[in-house]
């Protein structure tokens, strides 16, 4: 199974992510244990399956 490390502004913010949903400037993530985190005012900037890396970037809205 592919589990992603999530980066935001160059910093690791969440590991072992298996589910991601982006909706209106909000990105919801879930890890393999079912823990979820939501990041406001973000978007998915990059998904790199070979490196198991998902990069978020701020939308600039506050």
N, CA, C and O atoms as a Tripos MOL2 file, in Angstrom:
@<TRIPOS>MOLECULE
protein
  248   247    62     0     0
PROTEIN
NO_CHARGES

@<TRIPOS>ATOM
      1 N           0.8520   -1.1780    0.0000 N.3       1 UNK1
      2 CA          0.0000    0.0000    0.0000 C.3       1 UNK1
      3 C           0.8950    1.2380    0.0000 C.2       1 UNK1
      4 O           1.9690    1.2360    0.6020 O.2       1 UNK1
      5 N           0.4550    2.2710   -0.6650 N.am      2 UNK2
      6 CA          1.2010    3.5240   -0.7640 C.3       2 UNK2
      7 C           0.7580    4.4540    0.3680 C.2       2 UNK2
      8 O          -0.4170    4.8070    0.4660 O.2       2 UNK2
      9 N           1.7020    4.8410    1.2120 N.am      3 UNK3
     10 CA          1.4290    5.7320    2.3360 C.3       3 UNK3
     11 C           2.2710    6.9890    2.1630 C.2       3 UNK3
     12 O           3.4940    6.9180    2.0430 O.2       3 UNK3
     13 N           1.6140    8.1250    2.1510 N.am      4 UNK4
     14 CA          2.2810    9.3840    1.8390 C.3       4 UNK4
     15 C           2.7630   10.1290    3.0800 C.2       4 UNK4
     16 O           2.1400   10.0870    4.1410 O.2       4 UNK4
     17 N           3.8850   10.8060    2.9110 N.am      5 UNK5
     18 CA          4.3390   11.8170    3.8540 C.3       5 UNK5
     19 C           3.8660   13.1490    3.2910 C.2       5 UNK5
     20 O           4.0720   13.4390    2.1130 O.2       5 UNK5
     21 N           3.2330   13.9570    4.1310 N.am      6 UNK6
     22 CA          2.6510   15.2190    3.6790 C.3       6 UNK6
     23 C           3.5260   16.3800    4.1420 C.2       6 UNK6
     24 O           3.9070   16.4760    5.3080 O.2       6 UNK6
     25 N           3.8300   17.2560    3.1910 N.am      7 UNK7
     26 CA          4.6520   18.4350    3.4610 C.3       7 UNK7
     27 C           3.8340   19.6970    3.2360 C.2       7 UNK7
     28 O           3.0290   19.7720    2.3080 O.2       7 UNK7
     29 N           4.0460   20.6810    4.0900 N.am      8 UNK8
     30 CA          3.4280   21.9980    3.9410 C.3       8 UNK8
     31 C           4.5050   23.0310    4.2100 C.2       8 UNK8
     32 O           5.0900   23.0660    5.2920 O.2       8 UNK8
     33 N           4.7610   23.8690    3.2220 N.am      9 UNK9
     34 CA          5.8040   24.8930    3.3010 C.3       9 UNK9
     35 C           7.1520   24.2870    3.7020 C.2       9 UNK9
     36 O           7.8850   24.8520    4.5140 O.2       9 UNK9
     37 N           7.4620   23.1290    3.1170 N.am     10 UNK10
     38 CA          8.7480   22.4800    3.3300 C.3      10 UNK10
     39 C           8.8750   21.6880    4.6150 C.2      10 UNK10
     40 O           9.9250   21.1010    4.8750 O.2      10 UNK10
     41 N           7.8240   21.6580    5.4280 N.am     11 UNK11
     42 CA          7.8700   20.9400    6.7060 C.3      11 UNK11
     43 C           6.9440   19.7350    6.6660 C.2      11 UNK11
     44 O           5.8430   19.8000    6.1200 O.2      11 UNK11
     45 N           7.4050   18.6300    7.2530 N.am     12 UNK12
     46 CA          6.5790   17.4320    7.3550 C.3      12 UNK12
     47 C           5.4750   17.6830    8.3790 C.2      12 UNK12
     48 O           5.7500   18.0340    9.5270 O.2      12 UNK12
     49 N           4.2140   17.5000    7.9490 N.am     13 UNK13
     50 CA          3.0880   17.7810    8.8400 C.3      13 UNK13
     51 C           2.2520   16.5540    9.1780 C.2      13 UNK13
     52 O           1.4600   16.5880   10.1200 O.2      13 UNK13
     53 N           2.4190   15.4600    8.4160 N.am     14 UNK14
     54 CA          1.6290   14.2480    8.6710 C.3      14 UNK14
     55 C           2.2870   13.1020    7.9240 C.2      14 UNK14
     56 O           2.8270   13.2980    6.8360 O.2      14 UNK14
     57 N           2.2470   11.8940    8.5080 N.am     15 UNK15
     58 CA          2.8690   10.7240    7.8810 C.3      15 UNK15
     59 C           1.8590    9.5980    7.7240 C.2      15 UNK15
     60 O           0.7950    9.5960    8.3430 O.2      15 UNK15
     61 N           2.2220    8.6440    6.8810 N.am     16 UNK16
     62 CA          1.4440    7.4170    6.6700 C.3      16 UNK16
     63 C           0.0170    7.6940    6.1980 C.2      16 UNK16
     64 O          -0.9230    7.0070    6.5970 O.2      16 UNK16
     65 N          -0.1320    8.7060    5.3470 N.am     17 UNK17
     66 CA         -1.4440    9.1160    4.8450 C.3      17 UNK17
     67 C          -1.8850    8.1890    3.7150 C.2      17 UNK17
     68 O          -1.1280    7.9130    2.7840 O.2      17 UNK17
     69 N          -3.1320    7.7130    3.8210 N.am     18 UNK18
     70 CA         -3.6830    6.8160    2.8020 C.3      18 UNK18
     71 C          -4.9350    7.3870    2.1290 C.2      18 UNK18
     72 O          -5.4300    6.8060    1.1630 O.2      18 UNK18
     73 N          -5.4530    8.5210    2.6280 N.am     19 UNK19
     74 CA         -6.6620    9.1240    2.0620 C.3      19 UNK19
     75 C          -6.5220   10.6400    2.1010 C.2      19 UNK19
     76 O          -6.0980   11.2120    3.1050 O.2      19 UNK19
     77 N          -6.8850   11.2820    0.9900 N.am     20 UNK20
     78 CA         -6.8340   12.7450    0.8950 C.3      20 UNK20
     79 C          -8.0750   13.2300    0.1560 C.2      20 UNK20
     80 O          -8.4620   12.6620   -0.8650 O.2      20 UNK20
     81 N          -8.6990   14.2880    0.6810 N.am     21 UNK21
     82 CA         -9.8240   14.9060   -0.0130 C.3      21 UNK21
     83 C          -9.6720   16.4160    0.0820 C.2      21 UNK21
     84 O          -9.5180   16.9740    1.1690 O.2      21 UNK21
     85 N          -9.7200   17.0670   -1.0800 N.am     22 UNK22
     86 CA         -9.6500   18.5320   -1.1420 C.3      22 UNK22
     87 C         -11.0410   19.0580   -1.4520 C.2      22 UNK22
     88 O         -11.7160   18.5650   -2.3560 O.2      22 UNK22
     89 N         -11.4670   20.0720   -0.6890 N.am     23 UNK23
     90 CA        -12.8000   20.6140   -0.8880 C.3      23 UNK23
     91 C         -12.8180   22.0840   -0.4730 C.2      23 UNK23
     92 O         -12.7880   22.3960    0.7170 O.2      23 UNK23
     93 N         -12.8670   22.9690   -1.4380 N.am     24 UNK24
     94 CA        -13.0280   24.3930   -1.1630 C.3      24 UNK24
     95 C         -11.9610   25.0160   -0.2840 C.2      24 UNK24
     96 O         -12.2850   25.7510    0.6490 O.2      24 UNK24
     97 N         -10.7050   24.7410   -0.5590 N.am     25 UNK25
     98 CA         -9.6270   25.3320    0.2240 C.3      25 UNK25
     99 C          -9.3140   24.5930    1.5080 C.2      25 UNK25
    100 O          -8.5320   25.0670    2.3320 O.2      25 UNK25
    101 N          -9.9210   23.4400    1.6760 N.am     26 UNK26
    102 CA         -9.6950   22.6070    2.8540 C.3      26 UNK26
    103 C          -9.2060   21.2430    2.3700 C.2      26 UNK26
    104 O          -9.7800   20.6630    1.4480 O.2      26 UNK26
    105 N          -8.1460   20.7380    2.9950 N.am     27 UNK27
    106 CA         -7.6270   19.4180    2.6420 C.3      27 UNK27
    107 C          -7.7350   18.5260    3.8720 C.2      27 UNK27
    108 O          -7.1580   18.8220    4.9180 O.2      27 UNK27
    109 N          -8.4840   17.4240    3.7360 N.am     28 UNK28
    110 CA         -8.6600   16.4790    4.8260 C.3      28 UNK28
    111 C          -7.8210   15.2400    4.5320 C.2      28 UNK28
    112 O          -7.8810   14.6880    3.4340 O.2      28 UNK28
    113 N          -7.0410   14.8080    5.5170 N.am     29 UNK29
    114 CA         -6.1380   13.6710    5.3810 C.3      29 UNK29
    115 C          -6.4640   12.6260    6.4370 C.2      29 UNK29
    116 O          -6.8910   12.9590    7.5420 O.2      29 UNK29
    117 N          -6.2560   11.3460    6.0860 N.am     30 UNK30
    118 CA         -6.3830   10.2540    7.0620 C.3      30 UNK30
    119 C          -5.1670    9.3560    6.9420 C.2      30 UNK30
    120 O          -4.6900    9.0740    5.8430 O.2      30 UNK30
    121 N          -4.6650    8.9050    8.1060 N.am     31 UNK31
    122 CA         -3.5210    7.9970    8.0840 C.3      31 UNK31
    123 C          -3.9770    6.5450    8.2080 C.2      31 UNK31
    124 O          -5.1750    6.2720    8.2860 O.2      31 UNK31
    125 N          -3.0260    5.6200    8.2250 N.am     32 UNK32
    126 CA         -3.3410    4.1910    8.2430 C.3      32 UNK32
    127 C          -4.0810    3.7670    9.5080 C.2      32 UNK32
    128 O          -4.7720    2.7480    9.4990 O.2      32 UNK32
    129 N          -3.9520    4.5190   10.5830 N.am     33 UNK33
    130 CA         -4.6290    4.1860   11.8360 C.3      33 UNK33
    131 C          -6.0000    4.8450   11.9560 C.2      33 UNK33
    132 O          -6.7070    4.6390   12.9430 O.2      33 UNK33
    133 N          -6.3790    5.6450   10.9420 N.am     34 UNK34
    134 CA         -7.6760    6.3000   10.9460 C.3      34 UNK34
    135 C          -7.6820    7.6900   11.5480 C.2      34 UNK34
    136 O          -8.7240    8.3440   11.5740 O.2      34 UNK34
    137 N          -6.5280    8.1600   12.0380 N.am     35 UNK35
    138 CA         -6.4500    9.5270   12.5520 C.3      35 UNK35
    139 C          -6.6150   10.4830   11.3810 C.2      35 UNK35
    140 O          -6.0590   10.2560   10.3070 O.2      35 UNK35
    141 N          -7.3760   11.5480   11.5840 N.am     36 UNK36
    142 CA         -7.5640   12.5130   10.5010 C.3      36 UNK36
    143 C          -7.1250   13.8990   10.9480 C.2      36 UNK36
    144 O          -7.1790   14.2470   12.1270 O.2      36 UNK36
    145 N          -6.6950   14.6680    9.9730 N.am     37 UNK37
    146 CA         -6.3180   16.0670   10.1810 C.3      37 UNK37
    147 C          -6.8490   16.8650    9.0030 C.2      37 UNK37
    148 O          -6.8740   16.3880    7.8680 O.2      37 UNK37
    149 N          -7.2700   18.0810    9.2910 N.am     38 UNK38
    150 CA         -7.7620   18.9750    8.2490 C.3      38 UNK38
    151 C          -6.8920   20.2180    8.2150 C.2      38 UNK38
    152 O          -6.5960   20.8170    9.2490 O.2      38 UNK38
    153 N          -6.4880   20.5940    7.0150 N.am     39 UNK39
    154 CA         -5.6760   21.7890    6.8090 C.3      39 UNK39
    155 C          -6.5200   22.8020    6.0520 C.2      39 UNK39
    156 O          -6.9680   22.5420    4.9350 O.2      39 UNK39
    157 N          -6.7330   23.9590    6.6680 N.am     40 UNK40
    158 CA         -7.5400   25.0230    6.0800 C.3      40 UNK40
    159 C          -6.6810   25.8810    5.1560 C.2      40 UNK40
    160 O          -5.4680   25.9800    5.3360 O.2      40 UNK40
    161 N          -7.3150   26.4910    4.1760 N.am     41 UNK41
    162 CA         -6.6590   27.4270    3.2530 C.3      41 UNK41
    163 C          -5.4500   26.7990    2.5760 C.2      41 UNK41
    164 O          -4.3980   27.4270    2.4600 O.2      41 UNK41
    165 N          -5.6060   25.5550    2.1280 N.am     42 UNK42
    166 CA         -4.5340   24.8220    1.4440 C.3      42 UNK42
    167 C          -5.0790   24.1800    0.1820 C.2      42 UNK42
    168 O          -6.2870   24.0470   -0.0130 O.2      42 UNK42
    169 N          -4.1410   23.7870   -0.6640 N.am     43 UNK43
    170 CA         -4.4850   23.0250   -1.8590 C.3      43 UNK43
    171 C          -3.4030   21.9750   -2.0680 C.2      43 UNK43
    172 O          -2.3040   22.0830   -1.5240 O.2      43 UNK43
    173 N          -3.7230   20.9670   -2.8570 N.am     44 UNK44
    174 CA         -2.7440   19.9430   -3.2030 C.3      44 UNK44
    175 C          -1.8900   20.4900   -4.3360 C.2      44 UNK44
    176 O          -2.4010   20.7870   -5.4160 O.2      44 UNK44
    177 N          -0.5850   20.6240   -4.0910 N.am     45 UNK45
    178 CA          0.3220   21.1820   -5.0880 C.3      45 UNK45
    179 C           1.0250   20.0930   -5.8820 C.2      45 UNK45
    180 O           1.3150   20.2780   -7.0640 O.2      45 UNK45
    181 N           1.3030   18.9520   -5.2430 N.am     46 UNK46
    182 CA          2.0740   17.8980   -5.9170 C.3      46 UNK46
    183 C           1.7960   16.5540   -5.2540 C.2      46 UNK46
    184 O           1.6790   16.4570   -4.0330 O.2      46 UNK46
    185 N           1.6940   15.5210   -6.0840 N.am     47 UNK47
    186 CA          1.6050   14.1450   -5.6090 C.3      47 UNK47
    187 C           2.6960   13.3620   -6.3200 C.2      47 UNK47
    188 O           2.7010   13.2680   -7.5470 O.2      47 UNK47
    189 N           3.6180   12.8020   -5.5480 N.am     48 UNK48
    190 CA          4.7290   12.0220   -6.0960 C.3      48 UNK48
    191 C           4.6350   10.6050   -5.5390 C.2      48 UNK48
    192 O           5.0780   10.3360   -4.4220 O.2      48 UNK48
    193 N           4.0570    9.7080   -6.3230 N.am     49 UNK49
    194 CA          3.8330    8.3410   -5.8660 C.3      49 UNK49
    195 C           5.1490    7.6030   -5.6610 C.2      49 UNK49
    196 O           5.2870    6.8590   -4.6900 O.2      49 UNK49
    197 N           6.1120    7.7910   -6.5470 N.am     50 UNK50
    198 CA          7.3810    7.0640   -6.4250 C.3      50 UNK50
    199 C           8.1430    7.4540   -5.1610 C.2      50 UNK50
    200 O           8.8750    6.6340   -4.6080 O.2      50 UNK50
    201 N           7.9840    8.6850   -4.6990 N.am     51 UNK51
    202 CA          8.6230    9.1360   -3.4540 C.3      51 UNK51
    203 C           7.6710    9.0920   -2.2620 C.2      51 UNK51
    204 O           8.0590    9.4130   -1.1380 O.2      51 UNK51
    205 N           6.4250    8.6920   -2.5120 N.am     52 UNK52
    206 CA          5.3830    8.6490   -1.4810 C.3      52 UNK52
    207 C           5.2930    9.9870   -0.7410 C.2      52 UNK52
    208 O           5.2970   10.0460    0.4880 O.2      52 UNK52
    209 N           5.2120   11.0510   -1.5350 N.am     53 UNK53
    210 CA          5.1950   12.4070   -0.9990 C.3      53 UNK53
    211 C           4.0120   13.1750   -1.5710 C.2      53 UNK53
    212 O           3.7360   13.1110   -2.7690 O.2      53 UNK53
    213 N           3.3180   13.9000   -0.7020 N.am     54 UNK54
    214 CA          2.2190   14.7620   -1.1060 C.3      54 UNK54
    215 C           2.5250   16.1540   -0.5640 C.2      54 UNK54
    216 O           2.7620   16.3200    0.6330 O.2      54 UNK54
    217 N           2.5200   17.1470   -1.4370 N.am     55 UNK55
    218 CA          2.8820   18.5070   -1.0480 C.3      55 UNK55
    219 C           1.6310   19.3830   -1.0630 C.2      55 UNK55
    220 O           0.9040   19.4390   -2.0550 O.2      55 UNK55
    221 N           1.4000   20.0610    0.0510 N.am     56 UNK56
    222 CA          0.3270   21.0420    0.1530 C.3      56 UNK56
    223 C           0.9270   22.4350    0.0480 C.2      56 UNK56
    224 O           2.0780   22.6530    0.4250 O.2      56 UNK56
    225 N           0.1500   23.3680   -0.4630 N.am     57 UNK57
    226 CA          0.5970   24.7610   -0.4590 C.3      57 UNK57
    227 C          -0.5550   25.6340    0.0150 C.2      57 UNK57
    228 O          -1.7190   25.3350   -0.2530 O.2      57 UNK57
    229 N          -0.2290   26.7120    0.7190 N.am     58 UNK58
    230 CA         -1.2770   27.6190    1.1920 C.3      58 UNK58
    231 C          -1.9280   28.3400    0.0150 C.2      58 UNK58
    232 O          -1.2700   28.6500   -0.9780 O.2      58 UNK58
    233 N          -3.2250   28.6010    0.1390 N.am     59 UNK59
    234 CA         -3.9370   29.2980   -0.9330 C.3      59 UNK59
    235 C          -3.7880   30.8020   -0.8210 C.2      59 UNK59
    236 O          -4.0700   31.5220   -1.7790 O.2      59 UNK59
    237 N          -3.3550   31.2880    0.3230 N.am     60 UNK60
    238 CA         -3.2050   32.7230    0.5260 C.3      60 UNK60
    239 C          -4.4180   33.3590    1.1630 C.2      60 UNK60
    240 O          -4.3590   34.5230    1.5580 O.2      60 UNK60
    241 N          -5.5260   32.6290    1.2770 N.am     61 UNK61
    242 CA         -6.7350   33.1540    1.9200 C.3      61 UNK61
    243 C          -6.6310   32.9730    3.4270 C.2      61 UNK61
    244 O          -6.2840   31.8930    3.9060 O.2      61 UNK61
    245 N          -6.9290   34.0270    4.1700 N.am     62 UNK62
    246 CA         -6.8940   33.9310    5.6390 C.3      62 UNK62
    247 C          -8.1140   34.5810    6.2160 C.2      62 UNK62
    248 O          -8.2790   34.6100    7.4350 O.2      62 UNK62
@<TRIPOS>BOND
     1     1     2 1
     2     2     3 1
     3     3     4 2
     4     3     5 am
     5     5     6 1
     6     6     7 1
     7     7     8 2
     8     7     9 am
     9     9    10 1
    10    10    11 1
    11    11    12 2
    12    11    13 am
    13    13    14 1
    14    14    15 1
    15    15    16 2
    16    15    17 am
    17    17    18 1
    18    18    19 1
    19    19    20 2
    20    19    21 am
    21    21    22 1
    22    22    23 1
    23    23    24 2
    24    23    25 am
    25    25    26 1
    26    26    27 1
    27    27    28 2
    28    27    29 am
    29    29    30 1
    30    30    31 1
    31    31    32 2
    32    31    33 am
    33    33    34 1
    34    34    35 1
    35    35    36 2
    36    35    37 am
    37    37    38 1
    38    38    39 1
    39    39    40 2
    40    39    41 am
    41    41    42 1
    42    42    43 1
    43    43    44 2
    44    43    45 am
    45    45    46 1
    46    46    47 1
    47    47    48 2
    48    47    49 am
    49    49    50 1
    50    50    51 1
    51    51    52 2
    52    51    53 am
    53    53    54 1
    54    54    55 1
    55    55    56 2
    56    55    57 am
    57    57    58 1
    58    58    59 1
    59    59    60 2
    60    59    61 am
    61    61    62 1
    62    62    63 1
    63    63    64 2
    64    63    65 am
    65    65    66 1
    66    66    67 1
    67    67    68 2
    68    67    69 am
    69    69    70 1
    70    70    71 1
    71    71    72 2
    72    71    73 am
    73    73    74 1
    74    74    75 1
    75    75    76 2
    76    75    77 am
    77    77    78 1
    78    78    79 1
    79    79    80 2
    80    79    81 am
    81    81    82 1
    82    82    83 1
    83    83    84 2
    84    83    85 am
    85    85    86 1
    86    86    87 1
    87    87    88 2
    88    87    89 am
    89    89    90 1
    90    90    91 1
    91    91    92 2
    92    91    93 am
    93    93    94 1
    94    94    95 1
    95    95    96 2
    96    95    97 am
    97    97    98 1
    98    98    99 1
    99    99   100 2
   100    99   101 am
   101   101   102 1
   102   102   103 1
   103   103   104 2
   104   103   105 am
   105   105   106 1
   106   106   107 1
   107   107   108 2
   108   107   109 am
   109   109   110 1
   110   110   111 1
   111   111   112 2
   112   111   113 am
   113   113   114 1
   114   114   115 1
   115   115   116 2
   116   115   117 am
   117   117   118 1
   118   118   119 1
   119   119   120 2
   120   119   121 am
   121   121   122 1
   122   122   123 1
   123   123   124 2
   124   123   125 am
   125   125   126 1
   126   126   127 1
   127   127   128 2
   128   127   129 am
   129   129   130 1
   130   130   131 1
   131   131   132 2
   132   131   133 am
   133   133   134 1
   134   134   135 1
   135   135   136 2
   136   135   137 am
   137   137   138 1
   138   138   139 1
   139   139   140 2
   140   139   141 am
   141   141   142 1
   142   142   143 1
   143   143   144 2
   144   143   145 am
   145   145   146 1
   146   146   147 1
   147   147   148 2
   148   147   149 am
   149   149   150 1
   150   150   151 1
   151   151   152 2
   152   151   153 am
   153   153   154 1
   154   154   155 1
   155   155   156 2
   156   155   157 am
   157   157   158 1
   158   158   159 1
   159   159   160 2
   160   159   161 am
   161   161   162 1
   162   162   163 1
   163   163   164 2
   164   163   165 am
   165   165   166 1
   166   166   167 1
   167   167   168 2
   168   167   169 am
   169   169   170 1
   170   170   171 1
   171   171   172 2
   172   171   173 am
   173   173   174 1
   174   174   175 1
   175   175   176 2
   176   175   177 am
   177   177   178 1
   178   178   179 1
   179   179   180 2
   180   179   181 am
   181   181   182 1
   182   182   183 1
   183   183   184 2
   184   183   185 am
   185   185   186 1
   186   186   187 1
   187   187   188 2
   188   187   189 am
   189   189   190 1
   190   190   191 1
   191   191   192 2
   192   191   193 am
   193   193   194 1
   194   194   195 1
   195   195   196 2
   196   195   197 am
   197   197   198 1
   198   198   199 1
   199   199   200 2
   200   199   201 am
   201   201   202 1
   202   202   203 1
   203   203   204 2
   204   203   205 am
   205   205   206 1
   206   206   207 1
   207   207   208 2
   208   207   209 am
   209   209   210 1
   210   210   211 1
   211   211   212 2
   212   211   213 am
   213   213   214 1
   214   214   215 1
   215   215   216 2
   216   215   217 am
   217   217   218 1
   218   218   219 1
   219   219   220 2
   220   219   221 am
   221   221   222 1
   222   222   223 1
   223   223   224 2
   224   223   225 am
   225   225   226 1
   226   226   227 1
   227   227   228 2
   228   227   229 am
   229   229   230 1
   230   230   231 1
   231   231   232 2
   232   231   233 am
   233   233   234 1
   234   234   235 1
   235   235   236 2
   236   235   237 am
   237   237   238 1
   238   238   239 1
   239   239   240 2
   240   239   241 am
   241   241   242 1
   242   242   243 1
   243   243   244 2
   244   243   245 am
   245   245   246 1
   246   246   247 1
   247   247   248 2
@<TRIPOS>SUBSTRUCTURE
     1 UNK1         2 RESIDUE 1 A UNK
     2 UNK2         6 RESIDUE 1 A UNK
     3 UNK3        10 RESIDUE 1 A UNK
     4 UNK4        14 RESIDUE 1 A UNK
     5 UNK5        18 RESIDUE 1 A UNK
     6 UNK6        22 RESIDUE 1 A UNK
     7 UNK7        26 RESIDUE 1 A UNK
     8 UNK8        30 RESIDUE 1 A UNK
     9 UNK9        34 RESIDUE 1 A UNK
    10 UNK10       38 RESIDUE 1 A UNK
    11 UNK11       42 RESIDUE 1 A UNK
    12 UNK12       46 RESIDUE 1 A UNK
    13 UNK13       50 RESIDUE 1 A UNK
    14 UNK14       54 RESIDUE 1 A UNK
    15 UNK15       58 RESIDUE 1 A UNK
    16 UNK16       62 RESIDUE 1 A UNK
    17 UNK17       66 RESIDUE 1 A UNK
    18 UNK18       70 RESIDUE 1 A UNK
    19 UNK19       74 RESIDUE 1 A UNK
    20 UNK20       78 RESIDUE 1 A UNK
    21 UNK21       82 RESIDUE 1 A UNK
    22 UNK22       86 RESIDUE 1 A UNK
    23 UNK23       90 RESIDUE 1 A UNK
    24 UNK24       94 RESIDUE 1 A UNK
    25 UNK25       98 RESIDUE 1 A UNK
    26 UNK26      102 RESIDUE 1 A UNK
    27 UNK27      106 RESIDUE 1 A UNK
    28 UNK28      110 RESIDUE 1 A UNK
    29 UNK29      114 RESIDUE 1 A UNK
    30 UNK30      118 RESIDUE 1 A UNK
    31 UNK31      122 RESIDUE 1 A UNK
    32 UNK32      126 RESIDUE 1 A UNK
    33 UNK33      130 RESIDUE 1 A UNK
    34 UNK34      134 RESIDUE 1 A UNK
    35 UNK35      138 RESIDUE 1 A UNK
    36 UNK36      142 RESIDUE 1 A UNK
    37 UNK37      146 RESIDUE 1 A UNK
    38 UNK38      150 RESIDUE 1 A UNK
    39 UNK39      154 RESIDUE 1 A UNK
    40 UNK40      158 RESIDUE 1 A UNK
    41 UNK41      162 RESIDUE 1 A UNK
    42 UNK42      166 RESIDUE 1 A UNK
    43 UNK43      170 RESIDUE 1 A UNK
    44 UNK44      174 RESIDUE 1 A UNK
    45 UNK45      178 RESIDUE 1 A UNK
    46 UNK46      182 RESIDUE 1 A UNK
    47 UNK47      186 RESIDUE 1 A UNK
    48 UNK48      190 RESIDUE 1 A UNK
    49 UNK49      194 RESIDUE 1 A UNK
    50 UNK50      198 RESIDUE 1 A UNK
    51 UNK51      202 RESIDUE 1 A UNK
    52 UNK52      206 RESIDUE 1 A UNK
    53 UNK53      210 RESIDUE 1 A UNK
    54 UNK54      214 RESIDUE 1 A UNK
    55 UNK55      218 RESIDUE 1 A UNK
    56 UNK56      222 RESIDUE 1 A UNK
    57 UNK57      226 RESIDUE 1 A UNK
    58 UNK58      230 RESIDUE 1 A UNK
    59 UNK59      234 RESIDUE 1 A UNK
    60 UNK60      238 RESIDUE 1 A UNK
    61 UNK61      242 RESIDUE 1 A UNK
    62 UNK62      246 RESIDUE 1 A UNK
